[in-house]
Amino acid sequence: MKELENFINTWIETDSKTKQAFTEIYDHLKTLEDTTLDFNARPKVSYSLRPRHNNQKNRSLFAMVDVIDDDPEERWLSVCFYGEMITDPEETGDLIPEGLLGEDGYCFDLYEYDKDEMKYLKQRLSQAHENAKK
């Protein structure tokens, strides 16, 4: 994860605090048991953190946490899940048909740090992780 750590360490935080949001999500993912993380860097497009539960057989991830890098000075996050792996009781996610590796998914876009949104996203990540075990 040296490439990921280097990305985080060179990311200059802005008033939107999306770096803080990303690092909190990263730290949360590291607490989830039997989870491996893959990092896919595509500068000026996105930086993608992809958690996978070790029991998963048919999918390579249970969530996708993208840092959208089309404007490196104003990065934002898009956190996506397979549709059947989470619930969205507050209906804040956008249903994206075939939007997650060719399957229906929910994406939650975060343009600035918000404590309540972060709590909700971490709950969704934990829920997807739990469902990925099965």
Backbone as a chain_set.jsonl record, in Angstrom:
{"seq": "MKELENFINTWIETDSKTKQAFTEIYDHLKTLEDTTLDFNARPKVSYSLRPRHNNQKNRSLFAMVDVIDDDPEERWLSVCFYGEMITDPEETGDLIPEGLLGEDGYCFDLYEYDKDEMKYLKQRLSQAHENAKK", "coords": {"N": [[0.828, -1.202, 0.0], [2.12, 1.083, -0.383], [1.98, 2.874, -2.533], [-0.58, 3.949, -2.185], [-0.301, 5.151, 0.359], [1.629, 7.073, -0.289], [0.156, 8.617, -2.105], [-1.813, 9.695, -0.364], [-0.149, 11.127, 1.409], [0.908, 13.1, -0.246], [-1.233, 14.53, -1.062], [-2.752, 17.603, -1.018], [-4.628, 19.14, 1.356], [-7.834, 20.753, 1.091], [-10.295, 23.383, 1.572], [-12.632, 21.948, 1.439], [-12.15, 19.546, 2.653], [-11.944, 16.905, 1.689], [-9.829, 15.16, 1.626], [-9.524, 14.5, 4.318], [-11.95, 13.134, 4.643], [-11.544, 10.934, 2.922], [-9.304, 9.692, 4.131], [-10.41, 8.963, 6.584], [-12.297, 7.088, 5.746], [-10.571, 5.195, 4.636], [-9.138, 4.464, 6.97], [-11.267, 3.334, 8.381], [-11.912, 1.131, 6.745], [-9.614, -0.383, 7.106], [-10.079, -1.459, 9.592], [-11.877, -3.482, 9.258], [-12.408, -6.881, 9.446], [-10.64, -9.573, 7.807], [-10.249, -8.367, 5.323], [-8.976, -7.239, 2.279], [-7.188, -4.693, 0.562], [-7.17, -2.997, -2.493], [-5.495, -0.767, -4.646], [-5.947, 1.518, -7.176], [-4.44, 3.664, -9.251], [-5.113, 6.356, -11.307], [-3.981, 9.014, -12.389], [-5.284, 12.314, -12.768], [-7.704, 11.337, -13.481], [-8.93, 9.288, -11.676], [-8.467, 7.988, -8.34], [-8.611, 4.93, -6.983], [-9.846, 3.051, -4.357], [-10.28, -0.205, -3.416], [-11.978, -2.34, -1.545], [-12.029, -5.763, -0.5], [-13.596, -8.629, 0.69], [-12.127, -11.484, 2.108], [-13.555, -13.859, 1.79], [-15.034, -13.566, -0.486], [-16.117, -14.775, -3.605], [-17.195, -14.431, -6.195], [-16.91, -11.791, -6.898], [-14.66, -9.033, -7.196], [-14.551, -7.079, -5.305], [-16.21, -5.291, -2.574], [-16.967, -2.756, -2.344], [-16.333, 0.458, -3.82], [-14.178, 3.046, -3.555], [-13.736, 6.009, -4.809], [-11.523, 8.626, -5.558], [-12.143, 11.4, -7.222], [-10.36, 12.868, -9.721], [-10.394, 14.855, -11.672], [-10.054, 17.547, -11.367], [-7.427, 18.273, -9.681], [-7.144, 20.12, -7.598], [-9.587, 20.352, -6.479], [-10.703, 17.862, -5.51], [-13.109, 15.201, -5.234], [-15.231, 12.721, -3.683], [-16.483, 9.528, -4.645], [-18.387, 7.002, -3.574], [-19.125, 3.731, -4.025], [-21.379, 0.927, -4.235], [-22.454, -2.481, -4.694], [-25.801, -3.011, -5.654], [-27.447, -4.885, -4.2], [-26.028, -5.291, -1.904], [-26.181, -3.416, 0.063], [-28.346, -1.354, 2.11], [-30.235, 1.653, 1.762], [-31.437, 3.559, 3.713], [-31.841, 6.32, 4.098], [-32.044, 7.193, 1.567], [-30.04, 8.526, 0.051], [-28.212, 7.816, -1.803], [-27.314, 7.415, -5.285], [-28.887, 5.482, -7.679], [-27.225, 3.563, -9.969], [-27.559, 2.173, -12.901], [-25.964, -0.707, -14.016], [-23.573, 0.401, -13.238], [-21.458, -0.284, -11.588], [-18.833, -1.958, -12.224], [-20.248, -3.173, -14.337], [-22.568, -4.012, -13.091], [-25.667, -3.246, -11.372], [-25.596, -0.545, -9.139], [-25.158, 1.485, -6.159], [-24.227, 4.823, -5.722], [-22.562, 7.198, -3.748], [-21.932, 10.485, -3.594], [-19.491, 12.712, -2.427], [-18.766, 15.917, -1.833], [-17.757, 17.625, -0.017], [-16.481, 17.485, 3.319], [-18.582, 16.017, 5.7], [-19.793, 15.333, 8.788], [-22.066, 13.744, 9.49], [-22.721, 12.52, 7.034], [-20.401, 11.06, 6.674], [-20.55, 9.227, 8.786], [-22.794, 7.779, 7.943], [-21.83, 6.707, 5.496], [-19.753, 5.06, 6.447], [-21.278, 3.222, 7.865], [-22.613, 2.014, 5.712], [-20.409, 0.882, 4.401], [-19.579, -0.989, 6.328], [-21.857, -2.593, 6.35], [-21.867, -3.604, 3.701], [-19.483, -5.015, 3.813], [-20.152, -6.966, 5.713], [-22.143, -8.342, 4.298], [-20.609, -9.282, 2.225], [-19.21, -11.368, 3.296], [-20.735, -13.61, 3.132]], "CA": [[0.0, 0.0, 0.0], [3.022, 2.231, -0.419], [1.461, 3.839, -3.504], [-1.708, 4.619, -1.544], [0.226, 6.042, 1.407], [2.278, 8.185, -0.977], [-0.927, 9.454, -2.612], [-2.392, 10.437, 0.759], [0.845, 12.057, 1.954], [1.178, 14.223, -1.171], [-2.506, 15.206, -1.315], [-2.863, 18.849, -0.263], [-6.008, 19.327, 1.804], [-8.497, 22.007, 0.736], [-11.379, 23.749, 2.484], [-13.701, 20.94, 1.382], [-11.703, 18.469, 3.542], [-12.174, 15.576, 1.124], [-8.718, 14.301, 2.04], [-9.9, 13.993, 5.637], [-13.01, 12.141, 4.442], [-10.947, 9.735, 2.34], [-8.454, 9.004, 5.107], [-11.298, 8.342, 7.574], [-12.843, 5.877, 5.111], [-9.443, 4.256, 4.564], [-8.913, 3.958, 8.326], [-12.402, 2.454, 8.715], [-11.749, -0.116, 5.991], [-8.52, -1.162, 7.703], [-10.562, -2.117, 10.808], [-12.79, -4.561, 8.904], [-11.677, -8.158, 9.456], [-10.535, -10.391, 6.6], [-10.416, -7.48, 4.171], [-7.788, -6.781, 1.564], [-7.417, -3.444, -0.162], [-6.463, -2.804, -3.752], [-5.462, 0.655, -4.989], [-5.755, 1.715, -8.608], [-4.191, 5.081, -9.494], [-5.199, 6.895, -12.662], [-3.883, 10.45, -12.187], [-6.125, 13.218, -13.546], [-8.992, 10.673, -13.691], [-9.381, 8.877, -10.344], [-7.689, 7.088, -7.49], [-9.67, 4.026, -6.56], [-9.576, 2.119, -3.273], [-11.244, -1.282, -3.616], [-11.923, -3.363, -0.503], [-12.555, -7.084, -0.841], [-13.593, -9.589, 1.792], [-11.393, -12.676, 1.698], [-14.487, -14.934, 1.456], [-15.718, -13.307, -1.746], [-15.747, -15.687, -4.685], [-17.672, -14.007, -7.512], [-16.628, -10.37, -7.146], [-13.324, -8.626, -6.769], [-14.657, -6.01, -4.31], [-17.549, -5.078, -2.025], [-17.208, -1.322, -2.473], [-15.312, 1.172, -4.576], [-14.043, 4.4, -3.032], [-12.983, 6.745, -5.824], [-11.199, 10.043, -5.46], [-12.252, 11.911, -8.583], [-9.172, 13.726, -9.851], [-10.436, 15.674, -12.877], [-9.477, 18.822, -10.931], [-6.688, 17.881, -8.472], [-7.272, 21.094, -6.519], [-10.942, 20.209, -5.929], [-11.074, 16.446, -5.575], [-14.311, 14.788, -4.52], [-15.3, 11.272, -3.514], [-17.639, 8.761, -5.065], [-18.315, 5.719, -2.881], [-20.132, 2.912, -4.705], [-21.657, -0.407, -3.717], [-23.41, -3.287, -5.445], [-27.145, -2.688, -5.197], [-28.031, -5.79, -3.215], [-25.147, -5.472, -0.749], [-26.456, -2.407, 1.091], [-29.617, -0.641, 2.118], [-30.042, 3.103, 1.75], [-32.656, 4.039, 4.366], [-32.012, 7.767, 3.943], [-32.179, 7.42, 0.132], [-29.102, 9.564, -0.381], [-27.39, 7.294, -2.887], [-27.859, 7.426, -6.636], [-28.883, 4.183, -8.33], [-26.5, 3.638, -11.232], [-27.706, 0.903, -13.613], [-24.732, -1.267, -14.573], [-22.532, 1.387, -12.97], [-20.34, -0.797, -10.791], [-18.25, -3.1, -12.944], [-21.275, -3.793, -15.156], [-23.738, -4.379, -12.297], [-26.364, -2.127, -10.747], [-24.988, -0.132, -7.886], [-25.492, 2.767, -5.544], [-23.062, 5.677, -5.506], [-22.743, 8.327, -2.848], [-20.905, 11.476, -3.915], [-19.17, 13.589, -1.302], [-18.001, 17.057, -2.346], [-17.092, 18.229, 1.131], [-16.584, 16.678, 4.535], [-19.764, 16.188, 6.528], [-19.712, 14.315, 9.837], [-23.202, 12.827, 9.403], [-22.562, 11.725, 5.816], [-19.313, 10.124, 6.905], [-21.089, 8.159, 9.628], [-23.675, 6.994, 7.082], [-20.989, 5.949, 4.563], [-19.065, 4.002, 7.196], [-22.285, 2.191, 8.124], [-22.816, 1.293, 4.45], [-19.21, 0.067, 4.183], [-19.65, -2.128, 7.253], [-22.946, -3.449, 5.888], [-21.387, -4.303, 2.496], [-18.48, -5.963, 4.286], [-20.881, -8.067, 6.346], [-22.792, -9.118, 3.243], [-19.576, -9.905, 1.376], [-18.758, -12.572, 3.985], [-21.652, -14.735, 2.867]], "C": [[0.868, 1.261, 0.0], [2.511, 3.307, -1.378], [0.29, 4.627, -2.918], [-1.232, 5.594, -0.475], [0.909, 7.266, 0.794], [1.232, 9.159, -1.529], [-1.502, 10.315, -1.492], [-1.411, 11.496, 1.269], [1.127, 13.248, 1.049], [-0.09, 15.013, -1.512], [-2.578, 16.44, -0.42], [-4.338, 19.082, 0.058], [-6.531, 20.687, 1.38], [-9.593, 22.285, 1.762], [-12.5, 22.712, 2.506], [-13.402, 19.732, 2.274], [-12.013, 17.068, 3.006], [-11.011, 14.636, 1.423], [-9.029, 13.692, 3.404], [-10.963, 12.911, 5.503], [-12.42, 10.833, 3.907], [-10.108, 8.98, 3.37], [-9.294, 8.355, 6.212], [-11.912, 7.057, 7.01], [-11.759, 4.808, 5.041], [-9.18, 3.634, 5.94], [-10.032, 3.009, 8.749], [-12.252, 1.103, 8.009], [-10.654, -0.999, 6.588], [-8.968, -1.884, 8.981], [-11.452, -3.322, 10.5], [-12.009, -5.855, 8.716], [-11.714, -8.839, 8.091], [-10.759, -9.578, 5.327], [-9.056, -7.141, 3.579], [-8.167, -5.543, 0.767], [-6.553, -3.405, -1.406], [-6.556, -1.323, -4.082], [-5.112, 0.789, -6.46], [-5.639, 3.212, -8.884], [-4.267, 5.401, -10.98], [-5.18, 8.421, -12.542], [-4.66, 11.246, -13.238], [-7.446, 12.575, -13.96], [-9.557, 10.293, -12.324], [-8.317, 8.048, -9.651], [-8.722, 6.216, -6.797], [-9.173, 3.047, -5.5], [-10.683, 1.069, -3.302], [-11.091, -2.355, -2.537], [-12.595, -4.657, -0.955], [-12.496, -7.962, 0.407], [-12.942, -10.868, 1.294], [-12.292, -13.85, 1.327], [-15.173, -14.737, 0.107], [-15.193, -14.216, -2.845], [-16.068, -15.115, -6.067], [-17.353, -12.559, -7.863], [-15.265, -10.011, -6.574], [-13.357, -7.523, -5.709], [-16.05, -5.995, -3.714], [-17.92, -3.602, -2.015], [-16.092, -0.739, -3.335], [-15.311, 2.612, -4.073], [-13.137, 5.157, -3.992], [-12.762, 8.189, -5.398], [-11.203, 10.544, -6.895], [-11.238, 13.046, -8.734], [-9.202, 14.578, -11.12], [-9.948, 17.104, -12.616], [-8.744, 18.543, -9.613], [-6.773, 18.879, -7.311], [-8.659, 21.052, -5.874], [-11.416, 18.77, -6.091], [-12.356, 16.199, -4.781], [-14.367, 13.268, -4.53], [-16.597, 10.713, -4.089], [-17.471, 7.362, -4.465], [-19.467, 4.866, -3.4], [-20.187, 1.5, -4.148], [-22.537, -1.16, -4.713], [-24.782, -3.093, -4.814], [-27.687, -3.58, -4.109], [-27.171, -5.955, -1.968], [-25.389, -4.46, 0.371], [-27.926, -2.018, 1.052], [-29.278, 0.84, 2.131], [-31.275, 3.745, 2.384], [-32.893, 5.544, 4.234], [-32.163, 8.173, 2.482], [-31.298, 8.562, -0.368], [-28.202, 9.101, -1.523], [-28.098, 7.409, -4.226], [-27.76, 6.021, -7.205], [-28.25, 4.347, -9.706], [-26.637, 2.284, -11.929], [-26.404, 0.493, -14.306], [-23.513, -0.374, -14.319], [-21.353, 0.906, -12.151], [-19.86, -2.091, -11.436], [-19.323, -3.895, -13.684], [-22.514, -4.238, -14.405], [-24.37, -3.128, -11.698], [-25.725, -1.81, -9.404], [-25.555, 1.171, -7.374], [-24.197, 3.534, -5.353], [-23.461, 6.865, -4.642], [-21.597, 9.296, -3.128], [-20.738, 12.441, -2.752], [-18.244, 14.695, -1.814], [-17.298, 17.831, -1.249], [-17.369, 17.377, 2.358], [-17.851, 17.044, 5.294], [-19.786, 15.026, 7.515], [-20.837, 13.29, 9.723], [-23.121, 11.948, 8.152], [-21.452, 10.685, 5.984], [-19.785, 8.95, 7.763], [-21.947, 7.215, 8.787], [-22.865, 6.13, 6.109], [-20.251, 4.81, 5.269], [-20.04, 2.869, 7.544], [-22.536, 1.355, 6.872], [-21.615, 0.392, 4.153], [-19.218, -1.164, 5.077], [-20.736, -3.106, 6.824], [-22.513, -4.252, 4.654], [-20.359, -5.35, 2.872], [-19.143, -7.189, 4.887], [-21.524, -8.959, 5.29], [-21.805, -9.811, 2.324], [-19.055, -11.192, 1.99], [-19.501, -13.813, 3.515], [-21.373, -15.428, 1.552]], "O": [[0.409, 2.352, 0.337], [2.593, 4.499, -1.083], [0.183, 5.835, -3.131], [-1.703, 6.729, -0.409], [0.774, 8.374, 1.311], [1.398, 10.375, -1.433], [-1.659, 11.525, -1.653], [-1.804, 12.632, 1.531], [1.544, 14.301, 1.531], [-0.019, 16.048, -2.175], [-2.476, 16.329, 0.801], [-5.177, 19.205, -0.835], [-5.778, 21.659, 1.313], [-9.789, 21.514, 2.701], [-13.235, 22.613, 3.489], [-14.312, 18.976, 2.612], [-12.308, 16.155, 3.777], [-11.205, 13.421, 1.466], [-8.818, 12.498, 3.616], [-10.888, 11.882, 6.175], [-12.76, 9.752, 4.388], [-10.198, 7.756, 3.464], [-8.921, 7.299, 6.723], [-12.029, 6.057, 7.719], [-12.009, 3.645, 5.356], [-9.02, 2.419, 6.055], [-9.776, 1.997, 9.401], [-12.448, 0.054, 8.623], [-10.763, -2.225, 6.571], [-8.304, -2.826, 9.412], [-11.749, -4.107, 11.4], [-11.067, -5.915, 7.926], [-12.672, -8.705, 7.33], [-11.383, -10.05, 4.377], [-8.114, -6.8, 4.294], [-9.314, -5.373, 0.355], [-5.368, -3.736, -1.376], [-7.582, -0.692, -3.827], [-4.112, 0.244, -6.929], [-6.62, 3.946, -8.766], [-3.575, 4.797, -11.8], [-6.232, 9.058, -12.587], [-4.688, 10.899, -14.419], [-8.225, 13.177, -14.698], [-10.532, 10.885, -11.861], [-7.412, 7.492, -10.272], [-9.606, 6.719, -6.104], [-8.208, 2.313, -5.716], [-11.867, 1.397, -3.225], [-10.182, -3.182, -2.606], [-13.585, -4.647, -1.687], [-11.473, -8.026, 1.09], [-13.189, -11.288, 0.164], [-11.849, -14.755, 0.619], [-15.828, -15.653, -0.39], [-13.986, -14.403, -2.995], [-15.294, -15.297, -7.007], [-17.512, -12.151, -9.014], [-14.794, -10.605, -5.605], [-12.303, -7.075, -5.258], [-16.971, -6.602, -4.26], [-19.058, -3.244, -1.711], [-15.052, -1.364, -3.544], [-16.322, 3.309, -4.157], [-11.92, 4.97, -3.989], [-13.678, 8.875, -4.945], [-10.354, 10.15, -7.695], [-11.252, 14.03, -7.995], [-8.146, 14.988, -11.603], [-9.487, 17.786, -13.532], [-9.359, 18.572, -8.547], [-6.501, 18.518, -6.166], [-8.87, 21.662, -4.825], [-12.426, 18.512, -6.744], [-12.647, 16.884, -3.8], [-13.649, 12.611, -5.284], [-17.654, 11.342, -4.025], [-16.537, 6.635, -4.804], [-20.635, 5.221, -3.241], [-19.196, 0.956, -3.662], [-23.276, -0.547, -5.484], [-24.91, -3.021, -3.591], [-28.328, -3.093, -3.177], [-27.552, -6.693, -1.059], [-24.877, -4.612, 1.481], [-28.645, -2.313, 0.098], [-28.161, 1.228, 2.472], [-32.066, 4.393, 1.698], [-34.04, 5.989, 4.258], [-32.383, 9.346, 2.179], [-31.745, 9.44, -1.106], [-27.509, 9.912, -2.138], [-29.325, 7.489, -4.291], [-26.681, 5.428, -7.218], [-28.689, 5.171, -10.507], [-25.917, 1.344, -11.594], [-25.827, 1.258, -15.079], [-22.548, -0.39, -15.083], [-20.352, 1.612, -12.029], [-20.417, -3.166, -11.212], [-19.319, -5.126, -13.668], [-23.43, -4.791, -15.012], [-23.718, -2.096, -11.535], [-25.363, -2.705, -8.641], [-26.317, 1.86, -8.052], [-23.197, 2.986, -4.888], [-24.537, 7.445, -4.79], [-20.43, 8.963, -2.921], [-21.712, 12.92, -2.173], [-17.096, 14.443, -2.178], [-16.367, 18.593, -1.506], [-18.358, 16.647, 2.422], [-18.153, 18.219, 5.504], [-19.795, 13.863, 7.109], [-20.59, 12.09, 9.847], [-23.424, 10.756, 8.213], [-21.563, 9.564, 5.488], [-19.445, 7.801, 7.48], [-21.837, 5.995, 8.908], [-23.176, 4.955, 5.918], [-20.146, 3.71, 4.726], [-19.667, 1.696, 7.519], [-22.658, 0.133, 6.953], [-21.789, -0.74, 3.7], [-18.896, -2.262, 4.625], [-20.552, -4.319, 6.925], [-22.769, -5.454, 4.579], [-20.357, -6.449, 2.318], [-18.745, -8.32, 4.606], [-21.457, -10.185, 5.379], [-22.136, -10.825, 1.708], [-18.509, -12.033, 1.276], [-18.958, -14.917, 3.504], [-22.062, -16.385, 1.2]]}, "num_chains": 1, "name": "protein.A"}
